[in-house]
Every structure is written in C-alpha cells, then in structure tokens.
Amino acid sequence: MEVAANCSLRVKRPLLDPRFEGYKLSLEPLPCYQLELDAAVAEVKLRDDQYTLEHMHAFGMYNYLHCDSWYQDSVYYIDTLGRIMNLTVMLDTALGKPREVFRLPTDLTACDNRLCASIHFTSSTWVTLSDGTGRLYVIGTGERGNSASEKWEIMFNEELGDPFIIIHSISLLNAEEHSIATLLLRIEKEELDMKGSGFYVSLEWVTISKKNKDKKKYEIIKRDILCGKSVPHYAAIEPDGNGLMIVSYKSFTFVQAGQDLEENMDEDMSEKIKEPLYYWQQTEDDLTVTIRLPEE
C-alpha cells in the first residue's frame, strides 16, 4: 500500500503585512430569506449505528442547500419527491420561486440504507449527482441560468457500491477526449482493526471519460481508493486531474491504485501469451520434462 505524501503548511513570513491590524466585523445585517415549499427538503437522519464522530462530521452536519459556484446567484436543493429545485436570488431580501430543473429517476424513499443526496457543480455546463443510494450520475446541463439553453440530461449513471456523498469534481477537456473526475466519500465498517470507532473513511477517485472521435457513451476508465481514520477538513482534485489535495487530521493511504482499463487488458493479454517455462508429458513408465534453454 502506498501512503499519500504528507506536507506541512508553513507560513512564509515575507508575505505577511506587518501593518495589518486585523479584520473588522461588519455590523450590517446578513440577508435572511424565508420561503414556503410545496415539498420538504430530502433530509436523512443518522441511524443508531451511525453516531460516531466520523458520521457526524461527514453526514450529521450536512448542508442541504447547494451553491452553484459558476452562477453565484443560484442555489439548489433536493426535495422528498426526488426533484432538484433551483432558487435564484432576485434582490438582497427576496428569492425567486423554486423551479424544478431535474427529477431523479429512482424513488429515494425505497432505499433504507441511504445517505443524503449530494450535488457538485463540476463546470458551467456539467453537474455530478449522487442520489444517496450508491448511484453516481453525470449530467450535462447546458448553460445554467439561461432558460433557453438549460436542459439537464443524464450522460452517465452507474451503481458504484455502498452509498456515498460527492465532495469534489472537475471537468477535463482536450483535443481527444472529455473527462469528469469525481471524489466520493464513504464511511466504511472496519472488519480487521476494531480500535476506536470501528469505522474508517474511504475516498474514491473516479474518472469517467469519452473520446471525442468515438460516439460511445461515457465510461469509467480509472478508480483509485484511499483510506484514512478521519474525515478530511478539505479534499479536492487538482485542476490538472493528476493529484489530490487532502487536508486531514490523520493521513490517508492508497489501498487500490487504479490504472487505465486498456492498460490492464494489455497486461493481462501479455501474461497469457508468455512462453511456458517447461513442457511435460507422461506415459505409464516415463515422465518427460522439456526445458528450453536461452539462446546464446
């Protein structure tokens, strides 16, 4: 197993301003909005077996209101009907009427062992979505905020095992292919080491891609899993998609280093066609073993 590199953050004193006198608290009132909803927010309570520090940190204090960092006047929530609802800040003291932009194709209440549904706004036209049951959706949205071009369409969806929440995602585009990289968080039961809470934190780094020259669907090309003993304060995929940045009380270790699926297939084929070390044949009286010696 490979341990992720640890790096201590150190202050660069030349960057400090010796004349800085500190921040001053603004006395202006914060905007506060109140709105009647026709369906409640899809809140998921922790079960009795989930009252650990890790579960509370990851799921117990979850913010069900999702801010779109690409369109900062828009916020979203998921209601009990499985609808993704959008709210737009019209004025400093007013919200627009909630509008449905997407509806999950599955009934959330049918799954007992589920987590809260989660959304991450990958780019200005892409969204990653977890329904809380273990299924990941990659959705093309068009230009959000523009009702004429906005259309939420499922481009990929697949069951990925135990329920998870999405904590980060990025979109990578080059001349040959388009990829979506996502970072998923789970709290798993510890089977071997029962010290502490009996649970550990699992981060799964999933890359989904489609080559531009092909008309095939998006598919998973890489999966990496890291394990640790504390929920990260911050975790994100680096902008170039080649690494992770994790800020955590305890370190994380790679337990499954993923490779491109095509590379794995090539390696498997090369192993299958290797020349055998020896040949043997047997009769009632003799056993013959033939070993090929390397040529000089």
NUVEX-79973 format. One line per field, with one value per residue (C-alpha): x, y, z. Coordinates in steps of 0.1 Angstrom, whole numbers, always signed. Example, Ala and Ser with C-alpha at 12.3 -4.5 7.8 and 13.67 -1.06 7.14 Angstrom:
2
x: (+123	+137)
y: (-45	-11)
z: (+78	+71)
//
This chain:
296
x: (+0	+12	+9	-1	+27	+24	+32	+32	+19	+44	+40	+60	+68	+79	+43	+30	+20	+34	+10	-21	-44	-68	-103	-132	-166	-193	-223	-246	-274	-270	-297	-322	-347	-379	-399	-428	-420	-446	-424	-399	-361	-349	-332	-317	-313	-284	-293	-285	-254	-240	-235	-197	-175	-168	-205	-214	-187	-195	-233	-247	-240	-247	-257	-287	-285	-261	-245	-236	-201	-204	-236	-234	-270	-283	-288	-303	-318	-333	-368	-386	-401	-366	-367	-337	-351	-334	-337	-325	-316	-336	-327	-309	-341	-360	-358	-374	-400	-384	-384	-377	-347	-343	-360	-342	-354	-355	-376	-353	-375	-374	-338	-334	-296	-292	-273	-283	-283	-254	-246	-214	-213	-183	-183	-206	-223	-217	-230	-222	-250	-254	-288	-275	-281	-247	-255	-235	-249	-230	-254	-249	-269	-263	-257	-273	-292	-303	-337	-334	-303	-305	-315	-304	-296	-281	-249	-237	-251	-238	-241	-208	-214	-221	-238	-215	-215	-197	-171	-155	-154	-137	-141	-110	-112	-85	-85	-90	-114	-136	-133	-151	-131	-151	-141	-165	-166	-179	-177	-169	-172	-137	-135	-100	-89	-116	-98	-115	-150	-148	-152	-128	-131	-129	-122	-128	-113	-133	-125	-152	-143	-154	-131	-143	-137	-159	-197	-196	-211	-191	-175	-153	-116	-99	-108	-85	-93	-77	-84	-79	-91	-106	-130	-110	-114	-108	-103	-102	-88	-60	-70	-49	-65	-32	-34	-54	-51	-63	-63	-70	-62	-49	-31	-46	-32	-38	-53	-62	-41	-62	-48	-64	-86	-70	-36	-49	-63	-29	-11	-35	-30	+8	+7	-15	+8	+41	+62	+58	+89	+87	+67	+59	+44	+37	+33	+28	+65	+81	+77	+95	+101	+115	+130	+140	+174	+180	+199	+235)
y: (+0	+35	+63	+97	+122	+143	+180	+206	+240	+267	+304	+325	+355	+378	+377	+389	+426	+440	+469	+447	+455	+426	+422	+443	+427	+443	+455	+453	+427	+395	+388	+363	+345	+326	+306	+282	+249	+225	+195	+193	+190	+154	+153	+120	+114	+93	+58	+45	+27	+59	+80	+82	+113	+104	+100	+133	+151	+138	+134	+148	+184	+183	+215	+206	+239	+237	+268	+270	+285	+292	+312	+326	+339	+304	+278	+243	+217	+182	+176	+144	+139	+135	+168	+191	+226	+259	+292	+324	+354	+383	+410	+412	+404	+383	+348	+337	+309	+274	+257	+221	+215	+177	+147	+116	+85	+64	+67	+78	+66	+30	+25	+21	+23	+56	+88	+124	+131	+154	+177	+191	+217	+204	+233	+258	+231	+199	+185	+154	+140	+112	+100	+87	+50	+44	+55	+82	+105	+128	+153	+178	+209	+233	+269	+271	+303	+306	+290	+288	+266	+249	+213	+187	+154	+122	+114	+87	+68	+37	+18	+22	+1	+14	+49	+79	+117	+137	+162	+174	+171	+187	+187	+180	+187	+181	+175	+138	+132	+148	+135	+141	+133	+129	+124	+103	+99	+68	+57	+20	-6	-17	-55	-62	-34	-27	+0	+33	+38	+6	+27	+42	+69	+59	+83	+70	+89	+80	+92	+90	+97	+96	+100	+128	+108	+80	+82	+58	+66	+79	+51	+47	+44	+47	+41	+48	+43	+59	+51	+71	+74	+109	+128	+154	+191	+197	+174	+182	+170	+192	+213	+192	+160	+144	+145	+151	+177	+165	+184	+159	+153	+118	+106	+86	+55	+42	+8	+4	+21	+23	+20	+27	-2	-6	-9	-36	-55	-53	-66	-95	-104	-102	-125	-150	-153	-157	-187	-215	-224	-261	-288	-322	-355	-387	-424	-454	-458	-424	-388	-364	-327	-304	-271	-246	-230	-194	-189	-178)
z: (+0	-9	+17	+3	+8	+39	+37	+65	+56	+68	+70	+45	+67	+38	+26	+60	+62	+95	+93	+91	+121	+117	+103	+115	+120	+98	+117	+86	+89	+69	+43	+56	+33	+42	+17	+18	-1	-16	-7	+22	+17	+15	+49	+60	+98	+111	+122	+157	+144	+127	+158	+156	+152	+115	+107	+124	+107	+72	+73	+105	+98	+61	+43	+21	+2	-27	-41	-77	-78	-115	-111	-76	-75	-78	-51	-53	-30	-34	-21	-9	-44	-58	-76	-79	-73	-82	-63	-77	-55	-71	-46	-13	+5	-20	-35	-68	-68	-67	-101	-110	-132	-129	-113	-101	-120	-88	-56	-28	+0	-13	+0	+37	+38	+21	+27	+18	-19	-29	-59	-71	-99	-120	-145	-160	-181	-161	-127	-108	-86	-60	-51	-17	-26	-42	-78	-95	-122	-146	-160	-189	-180	-209	-198	-164	-156	-192	-195	-233	-233	-199	-202	-176	-194	-179	-197	-174	-144	-127	-94	-75	-44	-9	-5	-7	-10	-36	-22	-54	-92	-122	-159	-181	-219	-245	-282	-279	-250	-223	-188	-155	-123	-91	-54	-34	+4	+24	+60	+60	+87	+99	+97	+110	+133	+158	+177	+180	+165	+143	+111	+86	+59	+23	-6	-41	-70	-101	-137	-163	-199	-236	-266	-289	-321	-308	-304	-275	-241	-211	-191	-161	-171	-136	-100	-70	-33	-3	+33	+65	+101	+100	+77	+57	+65	+28	-2	-39	-72	-85	-116	-140	-127	-118	-80	-49	-22	+12	+45	+73	+109	+100	+69	+40	+23	-12	-10	-47	-73	-104	-139	-173	-181	-216	-199	-176	-206	-224	-193	-189	-226	-224	-194	-212	-242	-222	-232	-206	-185	-194	-212	-198	-210	-192	-201	-180	-175	-181	-172	-196	-188	-216	-206	-232	-226	-236	-269	-266)
//
